[in-house]
């Protein structure tokens, strides 16, 4: 039975969160860290993340964001802009051979998100993949407004979003699970929210009719992950290499305008042993 590391880093700022995600991917590429990883985390303070290919000035009212004290960070994954506030986020780092089933690129979304679907079902929610609804695309680049084939729907409404990056046979995937709806706040800070239909978007508290805590959902997701993929888990913290690498990435990449505004950054391996 395969063993996965499970790391809960709690609530952190947007730049540190993305630095840790990339550090986990880079460390897994070394001979040191070869156990696949499920990371769980939150965002504090609230912030936006933008997709790798996006221009933040096209998507966000940056002047208003500054006035409101809301920062943003560029992800290493594609997709649309996401507002992170009352949510739980997960990330997965593994190799193709760590998966118990051979899947094509797009199918890995369905496979890796299956533990989330099962967790939702255990809460009594009707969760399913969008599948045939792929034609329902918004003109907005706000992540939650668009539907891909393996986005998750609850009662026909999209909840959260997932993005992926591949590197030398490795799979990195992370995704957002909104605990509460923060749409009204987010829409005020977008350049154009006219194409976004709030009626097609939901959060866990809206779907359940009651609030659910970060800790409860974390424990539920870990249990579902273990059962869905038939794996053992080892609750751990970051390794020394991951800590050092994430610290370097934080200062040399994710805090810098060169990366967040213009997608320019040097390789993290240049200075970290």
C-alpha positions, 0 to 999 in steps of 0.5 A, spaced: 500 500 500 502 506 497 504 511 503 502 519 502 505 525 506 499 529 508 501 536 510 497 541 513 500 548 513 494 552 516 493 559 514 498 563 510 499 569 506 498 568 498 506 569 496 508 564 501 502 559 499 505 559 492 512 558 494 510 552 498 507 549 493 512 550 488 517 548 493 514 541 494 514 540 486 521 542 486 523 538 492 519 532 489 524 532 483 530 531 488 532 524 490 531 526 497 523 527 497 520 521 493 513 520 497 507 523 494 504 529 497 497 531 499 498 539 502 492 542 505 492 550 507 488 556 507 489 564 505 490 569 510 489 575 509 484 574 503 488 575 496 487 573 489 491 568 485 492 569 477 493 564 472 500 563 469 498 566 463 494 572 465 495 579 465 493 581 472 492 588 470 487 586 465 483 582 470 483 586 477 482 593 478 489 593 481 488 601 484 482 598 488 485 592 490 491 596 493 486 601 497 482 595 499 489 592 502 488 586 497 494 583 494 495 578 488 500 572 486 501 569 480 500 561 480 505 556 476 498 553 473 494 556 468 486 557 469 483 564 471 483 568 477 481 566 484 479 570 490 481 566 496 478 568 503 474 563 506 476 557 503 480 550 504 485 549 498 489 542 497 495 541 492 497 534 490 504 532 488 506 525 485 508 521 479 504 518 474 506 511 477 504 513 484 497 513 481 493 506 482 490 507 475 493 509 468 489 516 466 490 520 460 492 528 461 485 530 462 482 524 465 487 525 471 483 531 473 477 526 474 481 521 478 485 526 482 478 530 484 474 523 486 476 524 493 473 531 493 467 528 490 466 522 495 467 527 501 462 532 498 457 525 497 459 523 505 456 530 507 449 528 503 451 533 497 449 531 490 456 532 487 458 530 480 463 532 474 460 537 469 462 533 463 456 534 458 456 541 460 463 544 457 459 548 452 457 553 458 463 557 458 463 565 460 466 570 457 470 572 464 476 569 466 474 569 473 475 561 474 469 560 478 464 562 472 467 557 467 466 550 466 471 545 464 469 537 463 471 535 470 469 541 474 465 539 480 458 541 480 453 541 486 446 541 485 448 543 478 452 549 480 460 550 480 464 549 486 471 551 486 476 550 481 482 546 480 489 547 475 494 542 474 502 542 471 506 537 469 514 536 469 518 530 467 513 525 469 510 529 475 503 531 476 502 538 480 495 539 482 491 544 486 484 546 487 480 551 491 474 549 495 470 555 498 467 554 505 463 560 504 461 565 498 465 571 497 463 573 490 460 580 492 467 582 495 471 579 489 466 582 483 467 589 486 475 588 485 475 585 478 475 589 471 469 586 468 464 582 472 458 583 467 459 576 464 459 572 471 452 569 473 452 568 481 446 563 480 451 558 477 456 558 483 456 555 490 460 554 496 459 549 501 456 553 506 451 555 501 450 547 499 449 545 506 445 550 508 450 551 514 457 553 515 463 548 515 469 549 519 476 548 515 478 543 520 472 539 519 473 539 512 480 538 512 479 531 516 473 529 512 478 530 505 484 526 509 479 520 510 476 521 503 483 521 500 485 515 504 479 511 502 478 513 495 485 511 493 486 506 498 493 509 501 496 510 507 498 517 510 503 520 514 502 526 517 508 531 517 511 538 516 515 540 511 522 537 510 528 542 511 529 542 504 522 544 502 523 550 508 529 552 505 526 552 498 520 555 499 523 561 503 528 562 497 522 562 492 518 567 497 523 572 497 526 571 490 520 570 486 513 570 489 514 577 493 517 580 486 513 584 481 517 581 476 513 575 477 507 577 479 506 582 474 510 580 468 511 572 469 519 573 469 523 569 475 530 566 475 530 558 476 529 557 484 535 551 483 540 556 482 541 558 489 538 552 493 542 546 494 
